[in-house]
Amino acid sequence: MLIMTFYRTARKYLLLLLAAAILGTAAYTGYQLYDLFRHIQVMAYNLSDQEEELRPTPDEKNEDQPEDPVTLLIYGVDAGDWVGRQEREDNGNADTIILTNIYPGSREIALLSIPRDTLASIPGHYRTKINQAHAFGGSELLVETVEDFTGVSIDYYVGFDYPAFRNVVDLMGGIEFYVDRDIVFEGFYLEGGEQILDGHEAFAVIQARRDPMGDVDRVRRQQRFLEAMVMKISELPLEELFFLGVVTWDQVETNLDIMTGVSLANSFTDLSGEDLKKEVLPGRFIDIDEVTYWKTDPARNEEIINELFEPRRSGGGEPND
């Protein structure tokens, strides 16, 4: 009887200690989460207090603010799960390549799309489609290849696979976009017309390639989508920009830190279509050993790249004989 009483008493206190431990852990975890949230809020509010200083007014545009351009390589890779497809284990090809010049002082953006099939020399490898640079050596080799090909020095890069792209679009509440035709991609159907695209639909729109000019028409659609995305970002409050960066930064390939990224995005309040310049590297399709490539026009390349990136030219660019 004494043993049973002792057992019950010990069991009761053990349960009490266990409950206290669970409650203590929950309270500590809750405090840690609250503390993290409080710090994020403080940082966001501090940024908000500086918002008038960070964001130039229309009257200030092109005047007292120095134009110190920032060159950003934005790319999307064909990796990650799509409609139940198994996720690729390699780096994936860079099927979207957009070289971007940003002028924070004047709030201007230049977008140069490089078609995925562009014939280019990949350092340490051979002359082939430029999108394979990422498959061969990830972001570093892609950046080196684009720099060699264009003669433009690149400050930062941001790369998305499918899950990262989908999550960013969804966290932004979708992107309003005019789909110029019905899209059928990997068994997915999307009707054309003006609509708000979620991440899944947006990915189908920028990846679909069944157009009269193939990848060239697709990159023009990608430019229009990126323009719509930039416009949406320009409308977001500073706190939401910061939150978007905190939530998504570990999902993308980038050498940007969160604060620099938010600061760049914050430069473009009330952006208009007139503030964006968009070009696609001109050229023509050629066949080599039964493989189709996009052969760019050297003279037009030089003209367009000088116009969009002249302050950041490191020289030369790859010859396109």
N, C-alpha and C positions, 0 to 999 in steps of 0.2 A: 504494500500500500504506500509506504514511504517513497519507494522507488518510482511508483507511478506519479505521485504528487510532484516529486522532483523533476521528472521527465516533462510533465505538463507545464510546470513553472519555467523550466529552461526553454521549452519550445515556444512559450508565449513571449519571453524576452528576446529569443532569437528572431522571431517574426517581427517584433517591434524594432529591433536593431536593423533588420533587413529593410523594413519599410522606411526607417529614418534615413538609411543609406540611399535608397532609391529617391526619396524626396530631396535629399541633399544634393544628389547628382543632378536631378532635374532642375533644382533651383540654381545650381552653379552653371549648368548648361544654358538655362534661360537667361541668367545674368550675362554670360559671355555673348550670347546672341544679341541681347539688348544693347550691350556695350558696343558691339560691332555696328549695329544699326545706328546707335547714337553717334558714333564716329563718322559713319557715312553721311548722316544727316548734317552734322557740323561742317564736314568738308563741302557738301553740296550747298549749304546755306552760305558758307564763306565765299564759294564761287559765285553764288547769286548776288552777294553784296558787291562783287567786282564786275558784275555783268555789264554795267554801263561802260566801264573802262575797257572790258575785253571786246565788246561788240561795237564796231564803228557805226556811226550813224550815216545815212545817205549823204549828208552834207560833208562828212569827213572823207568820203571815198576819193581816192586818187590825190589827196592833198597832203596832210601832215604825216600820215602813216607811211613809213618806208616799205617798199615792196621787196620783201625778202622771200623769194619763192621757195616752196617745199615740193620736192618731187616724190610722188608716191606710186608704187606699182601695186595695182589691185588685180588679183587673179582668182580664178575658181578652178578647182581640180575635180576630175571625175572619180572621186573616191567617196566612200560612205554609203550607207544603205539607201536604196531607192526602190520603193514599191516592193519590199520583200526581197530584193536582190541581195546576194551575199556581199558583205563589205570587202573592198579590195584591201589587201595587206601591204601593197607597195605604195610608193609616193603618189602615183596617179599622174596623168598628164594635165598640163595647165590649159584647159579648154577655153578659158576666158582670160585674156591678157589685155589690160587697159593701163596705159602709162598716163599718169595724172600730174598736172602741174597746178599747184595751189598758191595763190597770192593772198595771204591773210590780210595784208594792208588794204588792197583794193577789192577784196572779196570776189575774185575772179577765178575760174577753174577752166583748165584746158584738158580735154580727154582725147587721147590717141589710142584707138583700138588696133591691136596687131592680130590679124587673123591667125587662128591656131595652125593652119597649114602653111604658114609663111616659111619659105626656104631660108635657113640660116645656119651658120657654123656654131656648133656647141662646143665650148672650150673643153679639151681633153677627150673629145669624142669625134664627131664627123658632121658633115653638112646634111641636115635633115629638117623635119618639121620642128619649128621653134617650140611647140608645146611639149615636146619630149624632154626638154631640158629639166623640167621638174621631176619627171620620172627617173632621169639619170642621177640627179644630185640635189633634189629638193629645192627649197626657196633660194639658197645661196647660189646654186648654179643657174637657176632661172634669172635671178637678178643680174648675174655676171653676163649671161647670154644677151639679155635685153640691153644692157649698157653697151656691150660690144657692138650690137647690131644697130643701135640708134645713135651712139655717141653721147648719150645723156646720162649724167650722174644721178643715181637713185638714192634718196635719203632713207626712205622707209618702204616697207612692203606690208601688205595685208592679204592673206590668202584664206579662202573659204572652201571647205568641202561641203557636200550636200547637207549633213545635219547642222553644221554651223550656219550656213546660209538660211536654211529654213527657220532656225531658231531666232536669228536676228530679225528677219521679216515679221515673224509672228509676234515678237516682243514689241515691235514698232506698231502693232495693230493692223498689219497689212499695208500694202502699197496700192494706191489708186493708179491704174494704168490702162491704156487703150491697147487691147490685143488686136493686132491688125489682121489676123486670120484665125480660123479654127486650128487648134494645136492638137496633134496626136503624137505622144512621145512615150516610149516604153509601155505601151498599153494604156496610157492615161489620156483622157480626152478633155479639152477645154474649149468652150465656145468663144468665138471672137467677140469683141465689143469692149466698151468702157466698163470697168469693174474694179473692185478692190480684191487684190490677189493675196491669198495667204502664202506661207512659205513654200508649201508643196506646189501650188499652182505657179508661183513665181519661178521656181526652179525649172518647171516644164517650159515656161515661156522663154527663158534665156538659153536653154539647152537645145530646143527643137531646131533642126537644120534642113528640113525639106522645103527649101525656098529656091526660086529660080537661080539666084546667085550663090546658093549654098551657104558656106560659112560667112561670106561677106554680108549677106542680108541678115544673118543671125547676129553679127557683131553690131550692126546698126540698131537692131532691136535691143541688144544688151546696153548700148549707149543710152537709148531712150529710157530703159528701165533704171539705169544708174542715175540718170538725170532726175527721174521721179523719186528715187530713193534719197538723193541729195536734197531735193525740195522738201521732202517729208522731214528729214533731219533738221533742216533750217527752221522748221516750225516748232520743234520740240523745246520745251522749257529746259533750262540748264540742269535742273535736278534730274529730269528724265534722261538726259544725255549721259550724265554721270552714272545713273543706275544701269542704263543699257551697257555702258562700258564695264562696270563691275561684274555684271551677270554673264557677259559673253566673251570677255577678253581671253579666258583660258581655252576657248573653243576655236580660236583662229590662229593661223601662223602669222606672226608679226614680230618686228623688232621695235615697235612703238610701245611706250608705256601708257597706262590709262590716262594720266593727266595730260600728256602731249596730244593723245588722240582726241580727248574731249575738248582741249583748247583749239585744235584745228577745226573740229566740227562746229565749235561755238563761234567761229569767225564768220559764219554764213547765215546770219539772221536775215529774214525777208529777201532771200535770194530770188532773182528773176531769171528767166530763160536767156536773157541778153547777157548774163554774167558767165554763161557757159559756152565754150568753143568745143566743137566735136569734129573729129576727123577719123577716117579709116585709112590705113596705109594703102595707097593705090597700087594696082598691079594687074596681073592676068594669071589664069590657070595654065600650068604646063604639066606634062606627063614625063616622068623619068622612071624607067624600068617598071612601067605600068602602075606607078604611084603618082597621084595628083598633088601638086604643090601650088602655093600662091607665090608667084614671082613678082616681087615689088619693083617699082620704077625708081631707079637711083636718083634721077633729077627731081622728080616730084617728092620723093622721100626727103631729100635735103631741104627743099623749099618748105614743106609742111613742118618738119621737125624744127627748123630754124625759127619759124613763125611762132610755134607753140612753146618751145623750150630753150630759145636762144641764150638766156642768162645761165642755163645749167648745162650747156653743151660742154663735154669734156674733150671734144674733137672728133674728127673722122666719122665713125660709123662704119659698118661693114660694107665693103664694095659689093655690088650686086650684078656682076658681069654674067 
